[in-house]
């Protein structure tokens, strides 16, 4: 499977470039995924898009973490950590950078093991709102580097994706794509497919064991030190949560979700509520999967108590 990741800035045509490249692969008989990933959706903000192409069914989903080909449409992104242009780049990865500096300069500057190619900005002859339109040129270069996309499929993909923009724009983008395609002719096919390791070869990672603190130190717990134990916040309640033990499955979720730690579990796993401090937030009722907790109006409960005492 080919895994290609394209990095650029909003307004440079990176999203469209991924669609053109994916379409070109499709016309060569490949199964394809292509999608953009945005951060801040505004002009000039770093974005990336990715393309997967395979002769087999593609079961992978999500972003590409280890690209076979990384395309950098704006060299300033290489020095911007948030863009994560070099994330997952290995000695297998090929990097294509739109720059007027020699590939060796960037390879040394970034301490890269794999091959690096530069696409001269002289190929990019147009700008829009201050940003060079590099999408078509990047696609043309990428199509040649993977070595499986013909000029015919490339041109067909550009025409299909840019058709709504008119013949004039299509023609200019075709010219840029052809120039970049020819520029990479000597390195055609240098980007190779890489298969992810099989799940059968999975090895358990060497975890670093950290000591686990007692839950009382980090969890809310009304009976812990330095709390307001003597402030009986149960008087704040308007509704009282009451547990029906016949329906309780002892899952403990009410204890886990109680924000004040006023629910505790007995030796058999049944929950008990400290009504002196229960504020009646009823989070326990919401979280109970078996509906074993119901809410009883507090004034009515008091009235029943008084009636019982008068008998």
For each residue, the residues with C-beta under 8 A, 3 or more apart:
1: 52 53 54 56 58 60 193 194 195
2: 25 30 51 52 53 54 68 69 146 191 193
3: 50 51 52 64 66 67 68 69 194
4: 21 50 51 52 53 64 67 68 69 70 71 142 146 191
5: 48 49 50 63 64 67 69 70 71
6: 14 17 18 21 48 49 50 51 71 73 138
7: 14 46 47 48 70 71 72 73 74 77 83 85
8: 12 13 14 17 46 47 48 72 73 74 77 134 135
9: 12 14 43 44 45 46 47 73 74 77 131
10: 38 40 41 42 43 44 45 47
11: 43 44 128 129 131
12: 8 9 73 74 131 132 133 134 135
13: 8 16 17 133 134 135 136
14: 6 7 8 9 17 18 36 47 48 49 73 135 138
15: 18 19 36 47 49
16: 13 19 20 135 161 162
17: 6 8 13 14 20 21 49 71 73 134 135 136 138 139
18: 6 14 15 21 22 34 35 36 49 50 51
19: 15 16 22 23 34 161
20: 16 17 23 24 135 136 139 157 158 161 162
21: 4 6 17 18 24 25 34 51 139 142 143 157
22: 18 19 25 26 32 33 34 51 53
23: 19 20 26 27 32 156 157 160 161
24: 20 21 27 28 139 143 149 153 154 156 157
25: 2 21 22 28 30 32 51 53 148 149
26: 22 23 29 30 32 157
27: 23 24 153 156 157
28: 24 25 148 149 150 153
29: 26 55
30: 2 25 26 53 54 55 148
31: 53 54 55 56 57 58
32: 22 23 25 26 51 52 53 58
33: 22 50 51 52 53 58 60
34: 18 19 21 22 49 50 51 52
35: 18 49 50
36: 14 15 18 47 48 49
37: 47 48 49 50 63
38: 10 41 45 47
39: 45 46 47 82
40: 10 45
41: 10 38 45
42: 10 45
43: 9 10 11 129 131
44: 9 10 11 131
45: 9 10 38 39 40 41 42
46: 7 8 9 39 77 80 82 83
47: 7 8 9 10 14 15 36 37 38 39
48: 5 6 7 8 14 36 37 63 83
49: 5 6 14 15 17 18 34 35 36 37
50: 3 4 5 6 18 33 34 35 37 63 64 67
51: 2 3 4 6 18 21 22 25 32 33 34
52: 1 2 3 4 32 33 34 58 60 64
53: 1 2 4 22 25 30 31 32 33
54: 1 2 30 31 57 58 193
55: 29 30 31
56: 1 31
57: 31 54
58: 1 31 32 33 52 54
59:
60: 1 33 52 196
61:
62:
63: 5 37 48 50
64: 3 4 5 50 52 67 88
65: 87 88
66: 3 88 89 90 93 194
67: 3 4 5 50 64 70 88 89 93
68: 2 3 4 92 93 94 191 192 193 194
69: 2 3 4 5 93 94 95 96 142 145 146 191
70: 4 5 7 67 85 86 89 93 94 95 96
71: 4 5 6 7 17 96 138 141 142
72: 7 8 75 77 78 85 95 96 97 98
73: 6 7 8 9 12 14 17 77 98 134 135 138
74: 7 8 9 12 77 98 134
75: 72 78 97 98 99 101 106
76: 79 80
77: 7 8 9 46 72 73 74 80 83 85
78: 72 75 83 85 86 97 106 110
79: 76
80: 46 76 77 83 85
81: 84
82: 39 46
83: 7 46 48 77 78 80
84: 81 87
85: 7 70 72 77 78 80 89
86: 70 78 89 110 112
87: 65 84
88: 64 65 66 67 93
89: 66 67 70 85 86 93 95 112 114
90: 66 93 113 114
91: 113 114
92: 68 114 192 194
93: 66 67 68 69 70 88 89 90 114
94: 68 69 70 114 115 116 117 145 190 191
95: 69 70 72 89 106 112 114 115 116 117
96: 69 70 71 72 116 117 118 119 138 141 142 145
97: 72 75 78 103 106 116 117 118 119
98: 72 73 74 75 118 119 121 124 132 134 137 138
99: 75 106 118 119 120 121
100: 118 120 121 122
101: 75 105 106 118
102: 105 106 118
103: 97 106 107 116 117 118
104: 107 108 116
105: 101 102 108 109
106: 75 78 95 97 99 101 102 103 109 110 112 116 118
107: 103 104 110 112 116
108: 104 105 111
109: 105 106
110: 78 86 106 107
111: 108
112: 86 89 95 106 107 116
113: 90 91
114: 89 90 91 92 93 94 95
115: 94 95 187 190
116: 94 95 96 97 103 104 106 107 112
117: 94 95 96 97 103 141 145 184 187
118: 96 97 98 99 100 101 102 103 106
119: 96 97 98 99 123 134 137 138 141 180 183
120: 99 100 123 183
121: 98 99 100 124 132
122: 100 125
123: 119 120 137 176 179 180 183
124: 98 121 132 133 134 137 176
125: 122 176
126: 132 133 172 176
127: 130 131 132 133
128: 11 131 133
129: 11 43
130: 127
131: 9 11 12 43 44 127 128
132: 12 98 121 124 126 127
133: 12 13 124 126 127 128 136
134: 8 12 13 17 73 74 98 119 124 137 138
135: 8 12 13 14 16 17 20 73 138 139 173
136: 13 17 20 133 139 140 158 173 174 176 177 180
137: 98 119 123 124 134 140 141 176 177 179 180
138: 6 14 17 71 73 96 98 119 134 135 141 142 180
139: 17 20 21 24 135 136 142 143 154 157 158 177 180
140: 136 137 143 144 154 176 177 178 179 180 181 184
141: 71 96 117 119 137 138 144 145 180 181 183 184
142: 4 21 69 71 96 138 139 145 146 191
143: 21 24 139 140 146 149 153 154 177 181
144: 140 141 147 149 180 181 182 183 184 185 187 188
145: 69 94 96 117 141 142 184 187 188 189 190 191
146: 2 4 69 142 143 149 189 191
147: 144 188 189 190 191
148: 25 28 30 189
149: 24 25 28 143 144 146 153 154
150: 28 153 154
151: 154 155 178 181
152: 155 156
153: 24 27 28 143 149 150 156 157
154: 24 139 140 143 149 150 151 157 158 177 181
155: 151 152 158 159 174 177 178
156: 23 24 27 152 153 159 160
157: 20 21 23 24 26 27 139 153 154 160 161
158: 20 136 139 154 155 161 162 170 173 174 177
159: 155 156 162 163 170 174
160: 23 156 157 163
161: 16 19 20 23 157 158
162: 16 20 158 159 165 169 170 173
163: 159 160 170
164:
165: 162 169 170
166: 169 170
167: 170 171
168: 171 172
169: 162 165 166 172 173
170: 158 159 162 163 165 166 167 173 174
171: 167 168 174 175
172: 126 168 169 175 176
173: 135 136 158 162 169 170 176 177
174: 136 155 158 159 170 171 177 178
175: 171 172 178 179
176: 123 124 125 126 136 137 140 172 173 179 180
177: 136 137 139 140 143 154 155 158 173 174 180 181
178: 140 151 155 174 175 181 182
179: 123 137 140 175 176 182 183
180: 119 123 136 137 138 139 140 141 144 176 177 183 184
181: 140 141 143 144 151 154 177 178 184 185
182: 144 178 179 185
183: 119 120 123 141 144 179 180
184: 117 140 141 144 145 180 181 187 188
185: 144 181 182 188
186:
187: 115 117 144 145 184 190
188: 144 145 147 184 185
189: 145 146 147 148 192
190: 94 115 145 147 187
191: 2 4 68 69 94 142 145 146 147
192: 68 92 189
193: 1 2 54 68
194: 1 3 66 68 92
195: 1
196: 60
197: 201 202
198: 201
199: 202
200:
201: 197 198
202: 197 199
203:
204:
205:
206:
207:
208:
209:
210:
211:
212:
213: 217 218
214: 217
215: 218 219 221
216: 219 221 224
217: 213 214
218: 213 215
219: 215 216 261
220: 258 259 260 261
221: 215 216 224 227 261
222: 227 228 229 260 261 262 274 277
223: 227 229 261 274
224: 216 221 227 261
225:
226:
227: 221 222 223 224
228: 222 231 233
229: 222 223 277
230:
231: 228
232: 235 276 277
233: 228 236 260 276 277 278 279
234: 237 274 275 276 277 278 279 280
235: 232
236: 233 279 280
237: 234 240 278 279 280 298
238: 280 297 298 299
239: 280 282 295 296 297 298
240: 237 275 278 280 295 296 297 298 301
241: 273 278 280 282 284 285 293 294 295
242: 293 294 295 296
243: 248 254 270 271 273 292 293
244: 247 248 292 293 294
245: 248 270 292
246: 292
247: 244 290 291 292
248: 243 244 245 270 271 290 292
249: 289 290 292
250: 265 268 269 270 271
251: 289 290
252: 255 256 265 269 271
253: 256 257 284 287 288 289
254: 243 257 258 263 271 284 287 288 293
255: 252 258 263 264 265 271
256: 252 253 287
257: 253 254 283 284 287
258: 220 254 255 261 262 263 283 284
259: 220 281 283
260: 220 222 233 277 278 279
261: 219 220 221 222 223 224 258 264
262: 222 258 273 274 277 278
263: 254 255 258 271 272 273 274 284
264: 255 261 271 272 274
265: 250 252 255 269 270 271 272
266: 269 270 271 272
267:
268: 250
269: 250 252 265 266
270: 243 245 248 250 265 266
271: 243 248 250 252 254 255 263 264 265 266 284
272: 263 264 265 266
273: 241 243 262 263 278 284
274: 222 223 234 262 263 264 277 278
275: 234 240 278
276: 232 233 234
277: 222 229 232 233 234 260 262 274
278: 233 234 237 240 241 260 262 273 274 275
279: 233 234 236 237 260
280: 234 236 237 238 239 240 241 295 298
281: 259
282: 239 241 285 286 295
283: 257 258 259 286 287
284: 241 253 254 257 258 263 271 273 287 288 293
285: 241 282 288 293 294 295
286: 282 283
287: 253 254 256 257 283 284
288: 253 254 284 285 291 292 293
289: 249 251 253
290: 247 248 249 251
291: 247 288 294
292: 243 244 245 246 247 248 249 288
293: 241 242 243 244 254 284 285 288
294: 241 242 244 285 291
295: 239 240 241 242 280 282 285
296: 239 240 242 300 301
297: 238 239 240 300 301
298: 237 238 239 240 280 301 302
299: 238 302 303
300: 296 297 303 304
301: 240 296 297 298 304 305
302: 298 299 305 306
303: 299 300 306 307
304: 300 301 307 308
305: 301 302 308 309
306: 302 303 309 310
307: 303 304 310 311
308: 304 305 311
309: 305 306
310: 306 307
311: 307 308
